[in-house]
Structure formats: structure tokens, C-alpha cells
Amino acid sequence: MSTAGGGITVRLLIRAGDDVPVDTPRVPAREAAEHELSKPMYHENDPSLLQRALDRFWDWVGGIFDSASGAAPGGPLGLLVIILIVIGLIVALWWRLGTPHRPPGSADTLFDDSTRSASEHRAAAETHAAAGRWNQAVQERMRAIVRSLEERTLLEPHPGRTADEAAAEAGRSLPSHAAGLRTAARDFDDVTYGGRTADRQTYLRLRDLDLELERAKPQLSGTALGAAE
């Protein structure tokens, strides 16, 4: 530790062996913190107190790194290798699992700007399924389900509707299929926005639901039932 020009500069090093010093990631962070705290706004009351606090903090950080390097197999060099391995594992997991992705402008909506019929969405779903494109097949089948319910007037047409909203609305008139509709909406969201990959079983579940809903009859509400009587 050395003092010059009223400031204290501490250089924390991990030495690889006896000759080659290896700067740890805390050195740039220390410099950034010192630069921030060097501003006059932090020195209006007691600059020496702030400086001492900063020195104590970096002494504490240095102690943690020194302890870790001493405990790591191979000393400081072994600690550096372990850090690199951990970083590599994090990068590999990020690359494998991906990150949730929402296409710009989609805003979670179920349909795009097209106004295709339910049969057209079904045909597109089957084409994707035949080619093994399960994500697209799931998306088109969910759109076919909702479009079919709109064509049967079980749902009011709503261009900005999300899959979850469609499932909730349809579940009120088709309560026996409410759970299946929620699952279908979740599958759609997972592959469209969650970065997940669908499979044949997921698609077949939506296809079966679509066929069942084609034969399902809505349950009349209390008001509609009284009017019918």
C-alpha cells in the first residue's frame, strides 16, 4: 500500500507462482469506485473518513481473494483456473438453454396481421408437423383452436388477444375443457416467447384438444338458460 498526493492507491494482485502477477477482476472495479468517490460531492464533510472506509472495503475484498487463492488447489493459479471453468459453464448453459425471447412488436398477441381461417391454420399446422417443425405446428394449431371458437361465435374476434386470454374466455363457456385450454396456451407461450422446443407429443395434445372442441357444446350461463326456458 502506498500514499501519494493525498490519495491511497492499493494494487491487489494474485501471483501465479513466484514471477508472474495476475490482476484480479477487482482492480478495475476498485478504480471505478475510487473515481466515483473522488467527486467533490463525497468530500464535503469528511474526506478522510470516506477514504478510510474505501480502504477498509478493499482490504476486506483482498482478504477474501487471498483466502480463496490459498484454499484453491494449486494456489492462485488454481483459483484462476476454477474461475475460468465456472465462467465457461455459465456460458455453456446460456448457449444451451437460450433466453426468453419475445419478437419485437408481437406484444404476446396470438395472431399476426393475417386473417386466415381455422381450416387454413390447421393445414399449416399439419404441414409443419409432417416436416418435424413442432414449434410452428404448435403455434398454428393453437391459432386454429382460437379461430375455430371465433367462427362458432364462442369467442368474440379480438386481434390483440393473447393465448392466455383466449383460453380463459373459452374456458368459461366450455368449462370441461378449461384445463386443456390453459395447457395449450402455456405450450404456445413456451415455444413462442419462452425459448422452449416443442415435440410431437405436445403437438398431438393440441391436435386432440382441437378435435374435441369441434364436437363440444357450450354450457349456457344462468341468464341464457333462464331465457331459453
PyMOL commands that set and color helices and strands:
alter all, ss='L'
color gray80, all
select helices_A, chain A and resi 26-37+40-42+47-71+75-97+118-130+134-151+163-173+175-192+200-215+222-228
alter helices_A, ss='H'
color red, helices_A
select strands_A, chain A and resi 2-4+7-9+13-16+20-23
alter strands_A, ss='S'
color yellow, strands_A
deselect
rebuild
show_as cartoon
